Amino acid sequence: MRYFVISDNTDTQVGLRLAGIEGVVVRSREEARAALNEAFADPTIGILLVTERLAEQCADQLAPRKMEGRTPLVVEIPDRQGVRAQDSITKYIREAIGVKL
């Protein structure tokens, strides 16, 4: 099992490549969808890292995949133009298990 990143900016992809994580940079929604389909079909990918902006653009494709619990595990990561809200962790827990912290 390996990590793989799909990013919409080169800086994130290069930084993770320096850490040994392979990936691709996509520039359009269509490219992102194609890269996601390829990643979902690859049995060697265990954890799929997707930048937040791409995750927003492809939410309809990623949301069902996250809830299925199959590999690869999809993880949204912030990049230098991060859009993450300050209480994103508590919001995620609230949505996942229905408990307000």
Solvent accessible surface area in square Angstrom, and as a share of the most:
residue,aa,sasa,rsa
1,M,170,0.76
2,R,85,0.31
3,Y,106,0.40
4,F,28,0.12
5,V,0,0.00
6,I,1,0.00
7,S,0,0.00
8,D,34,0.17
9,N,11,0.06
10,T,65,0.38
11,D,80,0.42
12,T,20,0.12
13,Q,29,0.13
14,V,71,0.41
15,G,37,0.36
16,L,39,0.19
17,R,122,0.45
18,L,153,0.76
19,A,76,0.59
20,G,55,0.53
21,I,26,0.13
22,E,83,0.37
23,G,18,0.17
24,V,59,0.34
25,V,47,0.27
26,V,8,0.04
27,R,161,0.59
28,S,43,0.28
29,R,110,0.40
30,E,126,0.57
31,E,82,0.37
32,A,1,0.01
33,R,65,0.24
34,A,51,0.39
35,A,13,0.10
36,L,3,0.02
37,N,84,0.43
38,E,124,0.55
39,A,2,0.02
40,F,34,0.14
41,A,82,0.63
42,D,39,0.20
43,P,116,0.73
44,T,72,0.42
45,I,4,0.02
46,G,8,0.08
47,I,47,0.24
48,L,0,0.00
49,L,16,0.08
50,V,1,0.01
51,T,0,0.00
52,E,8,0.03
53,R,97,0.36
54,L,4,0.02
55,A,4,0.03
56,E,113,0.51
57,Q,86,0.38
58,C,1,0.00
59,A,52,0.40
60,D,93,0.48
61,Q,36,0.16
62,L,3,0.01
63,A,52,0.40
64,P,73,0.46
65,R,33,0.12
66,K,68,0.29
67,M,159,0.71
68,E,94,0.42
69,G,72,0.69
70,R,134,0.49
71,T,77,0.45
72,P,3,0.02
73,L,107,0.53
74,V,12,0.07
75,V,55,0.32
76,E,61,0.28
77,I,29,0.15
78,P,73,0.46
79,D,19,0.10
80,R,165,0.60
81,Q,67,0.30
82,G,43,0.41
83,V,69,0.39
84,R,102,0.37
85,A,59,0.46
86,Q,192,0.85
87,D,77,0.40
88,S,25,0.16
89,I,115,0.59
90,T,45,0.26
91,K,101,0.43
92,Y,140,0.53
93,I,53,0.27
94,R,94,0.34
95,E,119,0.54
96,A,65,0.50
97,I,118,0.60
98,G,62,0.59
99,V,71,0.41
100,K,165,0.70
101,L,133,0.66
